[in-house]
Amino acid sequence: MKYLIGFDCGATKTECALADIDGNIICSASGKPSNYLVIGADNAARNILSLLDKFKNELDFTRAEIEKVVIGAAGAGRKDDAERLLKAVTDSASVKGIIFKSITVIGDSQIALEGAFSEKPGCILIAGTGSIIYGKDKEGNFFRAGGFGRLIGDEGSGYSIGRKALQAAAGFFDGKVEKTLIVKLISDKYFINTSDDLISKVYKQDLDIASVAQIVLTAAEEGDKIALNILDEESDQLIELIKAMMKKMNTEELNVSPAGSLISNKNDYSDMLLKKINTYLPSVKVIKPEHSPVEGAIIIAKEMLND
């Protein structure tokens, strides 16, 4: 039997789907993070391929006809980065005795887009660890805005929200910022009670800054003023991303599908964003994704195989 395999490689987990040649998913699995920009290409490759062990009951990978593999990964929209991960995966697969007839590494935004719109035009707005808007017009031309990474971009993302929360905590310890629930929640979760604790966690213990965004969401639910202000500022940045995409695509109307943990789930942040879209961008229609990103990888694998 012939198979297609799709991967969605994220900063918090990796999703994998096994499908028949017609794109019908047979089984799926999830596992450890595989964002190679964070953990390195070799570690990412190991985490990616480890998911195939969960399919041992379905097929023998040393004999099965794996026609096409598509890996969607953050940062892989750039050729050099895609080639680096591709080499790491193929080398690791070879050691395991796994043979792929054809394997392609592309950006995670591309598989999210194809999953959301099933080959139709539209845009995917991603706000998770990072942020980007990626779209396709009716002629099949692709566009993007954002996605510059945490050092010079990622406005509206978990990293940006988490960083502002930590800045608020720093300001509180210095006596410059009023009392906020954010400080208590940070203390409870990360055992940060002083400015020294904060500096040590951030600069010496590699605190996952993006994960602090969940603390801001929790504080906002309790009506914390500073948390709500952070979400207000960051949702404005996502609105600017949508405006930038409309300008690039030269259109007054746009279909947008939210993706990423921060805005694909119902919370104060996603509610705030939706309200701003309805108020300031009434010609933008928010669409629920038709399929998941990993299903988008399968759709692309089938397309590539048929080309």
C-alpha positions as CSV (number, residue, x, y, z in Angstrom):
1,M,0.0,0.0,0.0
2,K,1.2,3.5,-0.7
3,Y,1.2,6.3,1.9
4,L,1.4,10.0,2.5
5,I,2.8,11.5,5.8
6,G,2.3,15.0,7.1
7,F,4.0,16.8,10.0
8,D,3.2,20.0,11.9
9,C,6.3,20.9,13.8
10,G,5.6,23.3,16.6
11,A,7.2,24.9,19.6
12,T,5.0,23.0,22.1
13,K,4.3,19.8,20.3
14,T,4.6,17.9,16.9
15,E,1.5,16.5,15.1
16,C,1.9,13.7,12.6
17,A,-0.7,12.1,10.2
18,L,-0.5,9.0,8.1
19,A,-2.8,8.9,5.0
20,D,-3.5,6.7,2.0
21,I,-2.6,7.9,-1.5
22,D,-6.0,9.6,-1.8
23,G,-5.3,11.7,1.3
24,N,-7.6,9.8,3.6
25,I,-6.0,9.9,7.1
26,I,-5.5,6.5,8.6
27,C,-4.1,7.5,11.9
28,S,-2.4,10.4,13.7
29,A,-0.1,11.0,16.6
30,S,1.4,13.8,18.6
31,G,4.7,14.1,20.5
32,K,7.5,16.4,21.7
33,P,8.2,19.8,20.2
34,S,10.2,20.0,17.0
35,N,10.8,23.7,16.4
36,Y,14.3,23.3,15.1
37,L,15.0,27.1,15.5
38,V,14.7,26.5,19.3
39,I,16.0,22.9,19.8
40,G,18.3,22.5,16.8
41,A,17.8,20.5,13.6
42,D,19.2,17.2,14.9
43,N,16.9,17.2,18.0
44,A,14.0,18.2,15.9
45,A,14.6,15.4,13.5
46,R,14.7,12.9,16.3
47,N,11.4,14.1,17.7
48,I,9.8,14.2,14.3
49,L,10.8,10.6,13.4
50,S,10.0,9.3,16.9
51,L,6.3,9.7,16.0
52,L,6.6,7.1,13.3
53,D,7.1,4.5,16.0
54,K,3.5,5.0,17.0
55,F,2.4,3.7,13.5
56,K,4.2,0.4,13.8
57,N,0.9,-1.5,14.0
58,E,-0.3,0.1,10.8
59,L,2.8,-0.5,8.6
60,D,6.3,-1.7,8.3
61,F,8.3,1.4,7.4
62,T,11.2,-0.6,6.0
63,R,8.9,-2.1,3.3
64,A,6.0,0.3,2.9
65,E,5.7,2.6,-0.1
66,I,5.9,6.1,1.5
67,E,5.3,8.1,-1.6
68,K,5.4,11.6,-0.1
69,V,6.3,13.3,3.2
70,V,5.6,17.0,3.9
71,I,7.0,18.6,7.0
72,G,5.6,22.0,8.0
73,A,8.0,23.8,10.4
74,A,8.4,27.3,11.8
75,G,11.1,29.2,9.9
76,A,11.2,26.7,7.0
77,G,9.8,29.3,4.6
78,R,13.4,30.3,4.1
79,K,15.3,28.0,1.8
80,D,18.5,27.5,3.8
81,D,16.6,26.7,7.0
82,A,14.3,24.2,5.1
83,E,17.4,22.5,3.6
84,R,19.0,22.2,7.1
85,L,16.0,20.5,8.6
86,L,15.5,18.3,5.5
87,K,19.1,17.0,5.7
88,A,18.8,16.3,9.5
89,V,15.5,14.3,8.9
90,T,16.8,12.3,6.0
91,D,20.0,11.5,7.7
92,S,18.2,10.4,10.8
93,A,15.7,8.4,8.8
94,S,18.5,6.6,7.0
95,V,20.0,5.5,10.3
96,K,16.6,4.0,11.3
97,G,16.3,2.2,8.0
98,I,13.3,4.4,6.9
99,I,13.2,5.2,3.2
100,F,11.2,8.2,1.9
101,K,10.7,8.4,-1.9
102,S,10.1,12.1,-1.7
103,I,10.2,14.5,1.2
104,T,9.6,18.3,1.3
105,V,10.1,20.8,4.2
106,I,8.0,24.0,4.0
107,G,6.8,26.7,6.4
108,D,4.2,25.9,9.1
109,S,2.2,28.8,7.9
110,Q,1.8,27.2,4.5
111,I,0.3,23.9,5.8
112,A,-1.9,26.0,8.2
113,L,-3.2,28.0,5.2
114,E,-3.9,24.9,3.0
115,G,-5.6,23.2,5.9
116,A,-7.8,26.2,6.7
117,F,-8.9,26.9,3.2
118,S,-8.4,23.6,1.3
119,E,-6.7,25.2,-1.7
120,K,-9.1,28.2,-1.8
121,P,-7.9,31.8,-1.4
122,G,-7.7,33.3,2.1
123,C,-5.3,34.2,4.9
124,I,-4.1,32.4,8.0
125,L,-3.3,34.6,11.0
126,I,-1.0,32.8,13.4
127,A,-0.5,33.9,17.0
128,G,1.2,31.3,19.1
129,T,4.8,31.4,20.2
130,G,5.4,33.8,17.2
131,S,3.1,35.6,14.8
132,I,2.7,35.9,11.1
133,I,-0.1,36.3,8.5
134,Y,0.2,34.2,5.4
135,G,-2.2,34.3,2.5
136,K,-3.0,33.2,-1.1
137,D,-5.1,35.1,-3.7
138,K,-7.4,33.6,-6.3
139,E,-4.6,33.5,-8.8
140,G,-2.6,31.3,-6.5
141,N,0.0,34.0,-5.5
142,F,1.3,33.9,-2.0
143,F,1.8,36.8,0.4
144,R,3.0,37.2,4.0
145,A,3.5,39.9,6.6
146,G,5.2,39.6,10.0
147,G,7.1,36.4,11.0
148,F,10.4,38.3,11.7
149,G,11.0,36.4,14.9
150,R,11.1,37.4,18.6
151,L,14.1,39.8,18.3
152,I,12.7,42.1,15.6
153,G,9.1,41.1,15.3
154,D,6.4,38.6,16.5
155,E,4.1,41.4,17.6
156,G,0.9,40.0,19.1
157,S,2.5,36.7,19.8
158,G,3.0,34.6,23.0
159,Y,6.6,35.8,23.2
160,S,5.7,39.4,23.0
161,I,2.9,39.1,25.5
162,G,5.1,37.1,27.9
163,R,7.9,39.6,27.6
164,K,5.6,42.5,28.5
165,A,4.4,40.5,31.5
166,L,7.9,40.1,32.7
167,Q,8.6,43.8,32.1
168,A,5.6,44.5,34.3
169,A,7.0,42.3,37.0
170,A,10.4,44.0,36.7
171,G,8.7,47.4,37.0
172,F,6.8,46.2,40.1
173,F,10.0,45.1,41.8
174,D,11.5,48.5,41.0
175,G,8.4,50.3,42.4
176,K,7.5,51.8,39.0
177,V,4.5,49.6,38.2
178,E,1.3,49.3,40.3
179,K,0.4,46.0,41.9
180,T,-0.8,43.4,39.4
181,L,-2.0,39.8,39.6
182,I,0.6,39.0,37.0
183,V,3.4,39.2,39.7
184,K,1.6,36.8,42.0
185,L,0.9,34.3,39.2
186,I,4.5,34.5,38.1
187,S,5.7,33.9,41.6
188,D,3.3,30.9,42.1
189,K,4.4,29.2,38.8
190,Y,8.1,30.2,38.5
191,F,9.0,30.9,42.1
192,I,10.1,34.5,41.2
193,N,9.7,36.7,44.2
194,T,12.5,39.3,43.8
195,S,14.3,41.2,41.0
196,D,17.2,38.8,41.4
197,D,15.0,35.8,41.0
198,L,13.6,37.4,37.8
199,I,17.0,38.1,36.3
200,S,18.2,34.6,37.1
201,K,15.2,32.9,35.6
202,V,15.3,34.9,32.4
203,Y,19.0,35.1,31.7
204,K,20.5,32.0,33.4
205,Q,17.7,29.4,33.5
206,D,16.2,30.0,30.0
207,L,12.7,30.8,31.1
208,D,10.2,30.0,28.3
209,I,9.0,33.6,27.8
210,A,6.2,32.7,25.5
211,S,4.6,30.4,28.1
212,V,4.2,33.5,30.4
213,A,1.4,34.6,28.0
214,Q,-0.9,32.1,29.7
215,I,-0.4,34.0,32.9
216,V,-1.5,37.2,31.3
217,L,-4.7,35.5,30.0
218,T,-5.4,34.2,33.5
219,A,-4.9,37.6,35.0
220,A,-7.1,39.2,32.4
221,E,-9.9,36.9,33.2
222,E,-9.7,38.2,36.7
223,G,-10.0,41.8,35.4
224,D,-6.4,42.7,36.1
225,K,-5.8,46.2,34.5
226,I,-2.2,45.7,33.4
227,A,-3.0,42.3,31.9
228,L,-5.9,43.7,29.9
229,N,-3.7,46.6,28.7
230,I,-1.1,44.2,27.5
231,L,-3.7,42.2,25.5
232,D,-5.2,45.4,24.2
233,E,-1.8,46.6,22.9
234,E,-0.9,43.2,21.4
235,S,-4.2,42.7,19.7
236,D,-3.7,46.1,18.0
237,Q,-0.5,44.7,16.5
238,L,-2.4,41.7,15.0
239,I,-4.9,44.2,13.5
240,E,-1.9,46.0,11.9
241,L,-0.8,42.6,10.4
242,I,-4.2,42.1,8.8
243,K,-4.0,45.7,7.4
244,A,-0.6,45.0,6.0
245,M,-1.8,41.9,4.3
246,M,-4.8,43.7,2.8
247,K,-2.4,46.3,1.4
248,K,0.0,43.7,0.0
249,M,-2.9,41.8,-1.7
250,N,-4.4,45.0,-2.9
251,T,-7.9,44.1,-1.6
252,E,-10.6,45.6,0.5
253,E,-12.1,42.2,1.5
254,L,-10.3,39.4,3.1
255,N,-11.1,36.0,4.6
256,V,-9.0,35.3,7.7
257,S,-8.7,32.1,9.7
258,P,-7.1,32.4,13.2
259,A,-4.5,29.8,14.2
260,G,-2.1,29.4,17.1
261,S,-3.0,28.7,20.7
262,L,-3.6,32.3,21.6
263,I,-6.4,33.2,19.1
264,S,-7.8,29.8,17.9
265,N,-9.2,29.2,21.4
266,K,-11.8,31.3,23.1
267,N,-10.3,33.7,25.7
268,D,-10.1,37.4,26.4
269,Y,-7.4,37.9,23.8
270,S,-9.3,36.2,20.9
271,D,-12.5,37.9,22.0
272,M,-10.7,41.3,21.9
273,L,-9.2,40.6,18.5
274,L,-12.5,39.5,17.0
275,K,-14.3,42.6,18.4
276,K,-11.6,44.9,16.9
277,I,-11.9,43.2,13.5
278,N,-15.6,43.7,13.5
279,T,-15.3,47.3,14.5
280,Y,-12.3,48.5,12.5
281,L,-12.1,46.0,9.6
282,P,-15.8,45.2,8.8
283,S,-14.8,43.9,5.4
284,V,-12.7,41.2,6.9
285,K,-14.5,37.9,7.4
286,V,-13.2,35.6,10.1
287,I,-13.4,31.9,9.0
288,K,-13.1,28.8,11.0
289,P,-10.4,26.5,9.5
290,E,-11.8,23.6,7.4
291,H,-8.9,21.3,8.5
292,S,-6.0,21.3,10.9
293,P,-2.4,22.2,9.8
294,V,-1.3,18.6,9.8
295,E,-4.2,17.8,7.5
296,G,-3.0,20.7,5.4
297,A,0.4,19.0,5.1
298,I,-1.4,15.9,3.8
299,I,-3.4,18.0,1.3
300,I,-0.1,19.5,0.0
301,A,1.6,16.1,-0.1
302,K,-1.3,14.8,-2.3
303,E,-1.0,17.9,-4.6
304,M,2.7,17.5,-5.0
305,L,2.4,13.9,-5.8
306,N,-0.2,14.6,-8.5
307,D,1.8,17.5,-10.1
